[in-house]
Each structure stands twice: as C-alpha cells, then as structure tokens.
Amino acid sequence: MRIKGIEIPPYPTDEDHAPLLVDLGLADVVRAGEVAEGDLILATVDERGVDYFNDQYTAHPKPHDPTCECGNCCHSIDEDRPIANLGDDNPWDVCDWHLADCLLLIVRAARLT
C-alpha cells in the first residue's frame, strides 16, 4: 500500500505489537504538527521507512513544556525547532513529543466513527 508516495508495509503481527484495531486502509501520513485531538497514532515515517509503535494510541495534543517531569520532555530541552506534543495519555504514560515537521502514520478521528 502507498500513501502520498510512501510505501506502507503491513502492520506487524508479532508479540511485540498490540493487535491493530482499525483498517490500515483508513490511514494517512501527516506532519506531527497537523495531528488533532482524537487522531489515532500508528507509526513514525522517515527516510528509512515506517516504524510502527508497539501499540496505537489516541492523540490528545497539548502545549509542549521541556521542563515537564514526565521523563521524556527533558530530551527536548535543547531542541530549537517547533515541537508537537501529542499528549501523555498513551501506553507509556509520558509525553509523546515529535518535531512538528516529523511524518506520522495516523487515522484521523473523523474516520474512526
């Protein structure tokens, strides 16, 4: 399957990945800064390909605070490029921040209903 010219491999079906709960055909590739409340986050996309998270999660974007004590935001303290924080309501219970221009494989909230 290709989305916006990017080859999207099948979702992994190993013990390291939770079962995919949606049809991958509903997915889209967007920049992290374009992710909206309720979008389902599946993977990061870069020049090496698609890197699926071990579990999908619903985005709840919030302002990024590099001084947050979640244990992940501290890794962005020296980053001067725009950051998108997709929230901390995820399987890892830490803020999931990405550079705002980073590509992600998601399913838009509107397509989940």
C-alpha positions as CSV (number, residue, x, y, z in Angstrom):
1,M,0.0,0.0,0.0
2,R,1.2,3.5,-0.8
3,I,0.1,6.8,0.9
4,K,1.4,10.1,-0.6
5,G,4.1,8.1,-2.4
6,I,5.3,6.4,0.7
7,E,5.3,2.6,0.8
8,I,3.4,1.5,3.9
9,P,4.3,-2.1,5.0
10,P,1.8,-4.4,6.7
11,Y,1.3,-3.9,10.4
12,P,3.5,-6.3,12.4
13,T,1.7,-9.3,13.9
14,D,4.3,-10.3,16.4
15,E,4.2,-10.5,20.2
16,D,5.8,-7.1,20.4
17,H,2.9,-5.2,18.8
18,A,-0.6,-5.0,20.1
19,P,-3.3,-6.0,17.6
20,L,-4.2,-3.3,15.2
21,L,-7.8,-2.2,16.0
22,V,-8.5,-0.3,12.7
23,D,-8.3,-0.9,9.0
24,L,-4.9,0.3,7.8
25,G,-6.6,1.5,4.6
26,L,-8.0,4.4,6.6
27,A,-4.6,5.7,7.5
28,D,-2.9,8.8,6.2
29,V,0.6,10.3,6.5
30,V,0.7,13.8,8.1
31,R,3.2,16.1,9.9
32,A,3.1,15.8,13.7
33,G,2.1,19.4,13.9
34,E,-1.1,18.6,12.0
35,V,-2.3,15.9,14.4
36,A,-5.6,16.7,16.0
37,E,-7.5,15.7,19.1
38,G,-8.7,12.1,18.8
39,D,-6.5,11.1,15.9
40,L,-5.1,7.5,16.2
41,I,-1.3,7.4,16.1
42,L,0.2,4.3,14.5
43,A,3.8,5.0,13.4
44,T,6.6,7.4,12.6
45,V,7.7,7.7,8.9
46,D,11.1,8.7,7.7
47,E,13.7,8.0,5.0
48,R,14.2,4.5,6.5
49,G,10.6,3.6,6.2
50,V,7.7,3.1,8.6
51,D,8.4,2.4,12.3
52,Y,5.1,1.2,14.0
53,F,4.7,1.9,17.6
54,N,4.1,-1.3,19.7
55,D,0.6,0.0,20.4
56,Q,-1.6,2.6,18.7
57,Y,-2.9,5.4,20.8
58,T,-5.3,8.4,20.6
59,A,-3.7,11.8,20.4
60,H,-4.6,14.5,22.9
61,P,-2.3,17.3,21.9
62,K,-1.2,19.8,24.5
63,P,1.4,22.5,24.7
64,H,5.0,21.3,24.9
65,D,6.9,22.0,28.1
66,P,10.5,20.9,28.0
67,T,10.6,21.2,31.8
68,C,7.8,18.7,32.2
69,E,8.9,15.9,34.6
70,C,7.4,13.0,32.6
71,G,10.8,11.7,31.8
72,N,10.6,12.2,28.1
73,C,10.2,16.0,27.6
74,C,13.7,16.6,29.2
75,H,15.2,15.1,26.0
76,S,13.8,18.1,24.0
77,I,15.3,20.8,26.2
78,D,18.0,21.8,23.6
79,E,15.7,21.5,20.6
80,D,15.0,24.8,19.0
81,R,12.8,23.6,16.2
82,P,9.0,23.5,16.7
83,I,7.7,20.5,18.7
84,A,4.3,18.9,18.7
85,N,3.3,17.2,21.9
86,L,0.7,14.6,21.2
87,G,-0.1,14.1,24.9
88,D,0.7,11.7,27.7
89,D,-2.4,9.6,27.6
90,N,-0.7,6.7,25.9
91,P,0.6,3.2,26.7
92,W,3.9,4.7,28.0
93,D,2.4,7.4,30.3
94,V,4.9,10.0,29.2
95,C,4.5,12.9,26.8
96,D,4.9,11.8,23.2
97,W,6.6,14.7,21.5
98,H,7.8,14.9,17.9
99,L,9.4,17.6,15.8
100,A,6.4,19.4,14.3
101,D,7.5,18.5,10.7
102,C,8.1,14.8,11.5
103,L,5.9,12.5,9.5
104,L,3.5,10.2,11.3
105,L,1.1,7.4,10.1
106,I,-2.3,8.1,11.7
107,V,-6.0,7.6,11.3
108,R,-8.0,10.8,11.6
109,A,-10.5,10.9,14.3
110,A,-13.3,11.6,11.8
111,R,-12.6,8.3,10.1
112,L,-12.8,6.3,13.3
113,T,-16.6,6.9,13.8
